[in-house]
Amino acid sequence: MSDVSYDTNIREDEAGFGDYFALLKPRVMSLVVFTAFVGLVAAPVPVHPLIGFCAILFIAIGGGASGALNMWWDADIDAIMRRTRGRPIPSGKIQAGEALSLGLGLAGLAVVMLALATNLYAGAFLAFTIFFYVVIYSMWLKRATPQNIVIGGAAGAFPPAIGWVAATGSLAVEPVLMFALVLMWTPPHFWALALFMRSDYDDAGVPMLTVTHGRRATRVHILVYTVLLAALSLGAAFSGIGGPVYLVVAAVMNLLFLRGAIGIWRRDEDDSEADDFARERSFFKLSLLYLFAHFGAILVEALLKPYGLGGWG
């Protein structure tokens, strides 16, 4: 169980709006918002702009609630890891209890309002996503298995499907493909981060693949998942969310991504640690561009369809 001993009456600095906003993990939220928006727009059902705005707003709030609850639970290991020790709770700016209350309150608001603004299925889907991220991933998988990211990545892959369900009230092949795209992208993305931040996970006792199986095995896993991801993303080009624009983007990005994964896999163990970190950090940054480019291409295809230009028809 997480140690919440950070819930004290002593703060190093008075918390401001920025500190509470940081609890919502705005960088992660930006990915949630963008992929959910693409899922909403790509759906074959027109959505009133106001309803669409409300849907994305409440999905974003739900994503932020998940971030706050994750920071509440992980306050003990966040205080150990260099990458996270400056977060609001371990830095002493916000008490853990406040994060818990904020997260629960925002989660309830987001789920209820999304259900009212769109449909009950979307609200239930968002509720399940928050539960999956906080309970299944944060409380269970993250500290229990090196497959934490492989399975737990589903939480970050749900938003485009939620956007689709908010528009249509049902699932289809297309949102499943968008879900799968994010799911398969997540392991190489986070394992690259783990490679150049391994000491953090070692110190915190988090069983990331780099800790339990070593760097060599992690590089092999990155390459395997990158190959599988490339096959999936190129195959999606010939589905309802694909088209010529998507195919070109997918082909270019997969060539770059595969080249990066092969470079990491072939790395000479005699290379300096600085060179190693530079290569892995570069791959990590490329992975962000990879996902945004794919979903950007899906968005373009969806926007072109009303003019008879999107897709293969």
C-alpha positions as CSV (number, residue, x, y, z in Angstrom):
1,M,0.0,0.0,0.0
2,S,1.2,3.5,-0.7
3,D,2.7,5.5,2.1
4,V,0.8,8.7,2.5
5,S,2.9,10.1,5.3
6,Y,3.3,13.3,3.2
7,D,-0.1,14.5,4.5
8,T,1.4,16.9,7.1
9,N,0.6,20.4,8.2
10,I,4.1,21.6,7.1
11,R,4.6,23.0,3.6
12,E,7.8,24.4,2.2
13,D,5.8,26.9,0.1
14,E,2.2,27.9,-0.1
15,A,0.4,26.1,-2.9
16,G,-0.8,28.1,-5.8
17,F,-3.0,27.4,-8.8
18,G,0.0,26.1,-10.8
19,D,0.7,23.5,-8.1
20,Y,-2.9,22.2,-8.1
21,F,-2.9,22.2,-11.9
22,A,0.4,20.2,-11.9
23,L,-1.5,17.5,-9.9
24,L,-3.6,16.9,-13.0
25,K,-0.5,15.9,-15.0
26,P,-1.1,18.5,-17.8
27,R,1.3,16.8,-20.2
28,V,-0.5,13.5,-20.0
29,M,-3.8,15.3,-20.2
30,S,-2.7,16.9,-23.5
31,L,-2.3,13.5,-25.0
32,V,-5.7,12.4,-23.6
33,V,-7.4,15.5,-24.9
34,F,-5.9,15.2,-28.4
35,T,-6.6,11.5,-28.9
36,A,-10.1,11.8,-27.5
37,F,-10.8,14.7,-29.8
38,V,-9.6,12.7,-32.8
39,G,-11.8,9.8,-31.8
40,L,-14.8,12.2,-31.5
41,V,-14.1,13.8,-34.9
42,A,-13.4,10.5,-36.7
43,A,-16.7,9.0,-35.6
44,P,-19.2,8.8,-38.5
45,V,-21.8,10.7,-36.5
46,P,-21.9,14.5,-36.6
47,V,-21.6,16.1,-33.1
48,H,-22.9,19.5,-32.2
49,P,-19.9,21.8,-31.4
50,L,-21.1,22.5,-27.9
51,I,-21.7,18.9,-27.1
52,G,-18.3,18.0,-28.6
53,F,-16.6,20.7,-26.5
54,C,-18.3,19.5,-23.3
55,A,-17.3,15.9,-24.1
56,I,-13.6,16.8,-24.5
57,L,-13.7,19.0,-21.5
58,F,-15.1,16.3,-19.2
59,I,-12.8,13.7,-20.7
60,A,-9.9,16.0,-19.9
61,I,-11.1,16.6,-16.4
62,G,-11.4,12.8,-15.9
63,G,-7.8,12.4,-17.1
64,G,-6.7,15.1,-14.7
65,A,-8.6,13.4,-11.9
66,S,-6.7,10.2,-12.7
67,G,-3.4,12.1,-12.5
68,A,-4.2,13.6,-9.1
69,L,-5.2,10.2,-7.7
70,N,-2.0,8.6,-9.1
71,M,0.1,11.3,-7.5
72,W,-1.7,10.7,-4.2
73,W,-1.0,7.0,-4.3
74,D,2.6,7.3,-5.6
75,A,3.7,10.1,-3.2
76,D,6.2,7.8,-1.5
77,I,8.0,6.7,-4.6
78,D,7.7,10.1,-6.2
79,A,9.7,11.5,-3.3
80,I,12.6,9.1,-4.2
81,M,12.7,9.4,-8.0
82,R,14.7,12.4,-9.4
83,R,12.2,12.8,-12.2
84,T,9.2,13.2,-9.8
85,R,10.5,14.5,-6.5
86,G,9.6,18.1,-7.5
87,R,5.9,17.2,-7.8
88,P,3.4,19.1,-5.5
89,I,3.1,16.3,-2.8
90,P,6.7,15.2,-2.3
91,S,7.8,18.8,-2.5
92,G,5.5,19.6,0.4
93,K,3.4,22.2,-1.4
94,I,0.2,20.1,-1.4
95,Q,-0.9,17.5,1.2
96,A,-1.7,14.0,0.0
97,G,-5.2,14.3,1.4
98,E,-5.9,17.3,-0.7
99,A,-4.8,15.5,-3.8
100,L,-7.1,12.6,-2.9
101,S,-10.1,14.8,-2.4
102,L,-9.4,16.8,-5.6
103,G,-9.0,13.6,-7.6
104,L,-12.2,12.0,-6.3
105,G,-14.2,15.2,-6.7
106,L,-13.1,15.8,-10.3
107,A,-13.6,12.1,-11.2
108,G,-17.2,12.2,-10.0
109,L,-17.8,15.5,-11.8
110,A,-16.3,14.3,-15.1
111,V,-18.1,11.0,-15.2
112,V,-21.6,12.4,-14.3
113,M,-21.3,15.4,-16.6
114,L,-20.0,13.4,-19.6
115,A,-22.9,11.0,-19.2
116,L,-25.3,13.9,-19.1
117,A,-23.7,15.7,-22.0
118,T,-23.4,12.7,-24.3
119,N,-24.6,9.3,-23.2
120,L,-24.4,6.8,-20.4
121,Y,-22.0,4.5,-22.2
122,A,-19.4,7.3,-22.5
123,G,-19.8,8.2,-18.9
124,A,-19.4,4.5,-17.8
125,F,-16.4,4.1,-20.1
126,L,-14.7,7.2,-18.5
127,A,-15.4,5.8,-15.1
128,F,-13.9,2.5,-16.0
129,T,-10.8,4.2,-17.5
130,I,-10.2,6.2,-14.2
131,F,-10.6,3.0,-12.2
132,F,-8.3,1.1,-14.5
133,Y,-5.5,3.7,-14.3
134,V,-5.8,4.3,-10.5
135,V,-6.6,0.9,-9.2
136,I,-5.5,-1.7,-11.8
137,Y,-2.3,0.2,-12.9
138,S,-1.2,2.5,-10.1
139,M,-2.2,0.4,-7.1
140,W,-1.6,-3.0,-8.5
141,L,0.4,-3.5,-11.7
142,K,3.0,-0.7,-11.3
143,R,4.6,-2.2,-8.2
144,A,3.9,-5.9,-9.0
145,T,5.1,-6.8,-12.4
146,P,7.5,-5.7,-15.2
147,Q,4.5,-6.0,-17.5
148,N,3.0,-3.0,-15.7
149,I,3.3,-0.7,-18.8
150,V,2.2,-3.4,-21.3
151,I,-1.1,-4.0,-19.4
152,G,-1.5,-0.7,-17.7
153,G,-1.0,1.2,-21.0
154,A,-4.6,0.4,-21.8
155,A,-5.6,3.3,-19.5
156,G,-3.9,5.8,-21.8
157,A,-5.3,4.0,-24.9
158,F,-9.0,4.3,-23.9
159,P,-9.5,8.1,-24.6
160,P,-9.9,7.9,-28.4
161,A,-12.5,5.1,-27.9
162,I,-14.3,7.2,-25.3
163,G,-14.4,10.1,-27.8
164,W,-15.9,7.8,-30.4
165,V,-18.5,6.4,-27.9
166,A,-19.4,9.9,-26.8
167,A,-20.3,10.6,-30.5
168,T,-21.9,7.4,-31.4
169,G,-23.0,5.6,-28.3
170,S,-21.3,2.4,-29.4
171,L,-18.0,0.8,-30.3
172,A,-16.7,-0.2,-33.8
173,V,-13.6,-1.5,-35.4
174,E,-12.1,2.0,-35.9
175,P,-11.9,3.0,-32.2
176,V,-10.5,-0.5,-31.4
177,L,-7.7,0.2,-33.9
178,M,-7.0,3.6,-32.3
179,F,-7.0,2.0,-28.9
180,A,-4.6,-0.7,-30.2
181,L,-2.3,1.9,-31.7
182,V,-1.8,3.7,-28.4
183,L,-1.6,0.4,-26.5
184,M,1.2,-0.9,-28.7
185,W,3.0,2.4,-28.7
186,T,3.1,2.7,-24.9
187,P,5.7,0.0,-24.1
188,P,8.5,1.3,-26.3
189,H,7.7,4.8,-25.3
190,F,8.0,4.2,-21.6
191,W,10.8,1.6,-21.8
192,A,13.0,4.2,-23.6
193,L,12.3,6.5,-20.7
194,A,13.1,3.7,-18.2
195,L,16.5,3.1,-20.0
196,F,17.8,6.5,-19.3
197,M,16.1,6.9,-15.9
198,R,16.8,3.4,-14.7
199,S,18.4,4.5,-11.4
200,D,15.1,6.1,-10.5
201,Y,13.2,2.9,-10.8
202,D,15.9,1.0,-9.0
203,D,15.9,3.4,-6.1
204,A,12.1,3.4,-5.8
205,G,11.8,-0.4,-6.1
206,V,9.5,-0.2,-9.1
207,P,9.8,-3.5,-11.1
208,M,10.3,-1.8,-14.5
209,L,11.6,-4.1,-17.2
210,T,15.0,-2.4,-17.0
211,V,15.2,-3.4,-13.3
212,T,14.0,-7.0,-13.5
213,H,15.4,-8.1,-16.8
214,G,18.2,-5.6,-17.5
215,R,18.9,-3.1,-20.3
216,R,19.8,-5.7,-23.0
217,A,16.4,-7.4,-22.6
218,T,14.6,-4.0,-22.6
219,R,16.2,-3.0,-25.9
220,V,15.1,-6.3,-27.5
221,H,11.5,-5.7,-26.2
222,I,11.6,-2.2,-27.6
223,L,12.5,-3.5,-31.0
224,V,9.9,-6.3,-31.0
225,Y,7.1,-4.0,-30.0
226,T,8.2,-1.4,-32.5
227,V,8.0,-3.9,-35.3
228,L,4.5,-5.0,-34.1
229,L,3.5,-1.4,-33.8
230,A,4.6,-0.7,-37.4
231,A,2.6,-3.6,-38.7
232,L,-0.5,-2.4,-36.8
233,S,-0.2,1.2,-37.8
234,L,0.4,0.5,-41.5
235,G,-2.5,-2.0,-41.5
236,A,-4.8,0.7,-40.0
237,A,-4.1,2.8,-43.1
238,F,-6.5,0.6,-45.0
239,S,-9.3,0.8,-42.4
240,G,-12.1,3.3,-41.9
241,I,-9.7,5.7,-40.1
242,G,-7.0,5.5,-42.8
243,G,-6.4,6.9,-46.2
244,P,-3.6,8.2,-48.4
245,V,-2.5,11.0,-46.0
246,Y,-2.4,8.6,-43.1
247,L,-0.5,6.0,-45.1
248,V,2.3,8.5,-46.1
249,V,2.6,9.7,-42.5
250,A,2.6,6.2,-41.1
251,A,5.2,5.0,-43.6
252,V,7.6,7.9,-42.8
253,M,7.1,7.7,-39.0
254,N,7.5,4.0,-38.9
255,L,10.8,4.1,-40.9
256,L,12.1,6.7,-38.4
257,F,10.8,4.8,-35.4
258,L,12.2,1.4,-36.6
259,R,15.6,3.0,-37.3
260,G,15.6,4.4,-33.8
261,A,14.6,1.1,-32.2
262,I,17.3,-0.8,-34.2
263,G,19.9,1.8,-33.1
264,I,19.0,1.2,-29.5
265,W,19.0,-2.6,-30.0
266,R,22.4,-2.6,-31.7
267,R,24.0,-0.3,-29.1
268,D,27.5,-1.3,-28.2
269,E,27.8,-1.9,-24.5
270,D,31.2,-0.2,-24.7
271,D,29.6,3.0,-25.7
272,S,29.8,5.8,-23.2
273,E,26.8,6.2,-20.9
274,A,26.3,9.8,-22.2
275,D,26.0,8.4,-25.8
276,D,23.6,5.8,-24.6
277,F,21.4,8.3,-22.8
278,A,21.4,10.6,-25.8
279,R,20.2,7.9,-28.1
280,E,17.5,6.7,-25.8
281,R,16.3,10.2,-25.0
282,S,16.1,10.9,-28.7
283,F,14.0,7.8,-29.3
284,F,11.7,8.8,-26.4
285,K,11.1,12.3,-27.9
286,L,10.6,10.7,-31.3
287,S,7.9,8.4,-29.8
288,L,5.9,11.5,-28.8
289,L,6.1,12.8,-32.4
290,Y,5.2,9.4,-33.7
291,L,1.9,9.2,-31.8
292,F,0.8,12.8,-32.5
293,A,1.7,12.4,-36.2
294,H,-0.5,9.3,-36.5
295,F,-3.5,10.8,-34.7
296,G,-3.0,14.1,-36.6
297,A,-3.2,12.1,-39.9
298,I,-6.4,10.3,-38.7
299,L,-7.8,13.8,-37.9
300,V,-6.9,15.1,-41.4
301,E,-8.5,12.1,-43.0
302,A,-11.7,12.6,-41.0
303,L,-11.8,16.3,-41.9
304,L,-11.4,15.6,-45.6
305,K,-14.1,13.0,-45.8
306,P,-17.0,15.5,-46.0
307,Y,-15.4,16.8,-49.2
308,G,-15.0,13.4,-50.7
309,L,-11.2,13.5,-50.2
310,G,-10.5,11.5,-47.1
311,G,-10.2,7.7,-46.9
312,W,-9.9,5.5,-49.9
313,G,-13.4,6.2,-51.3
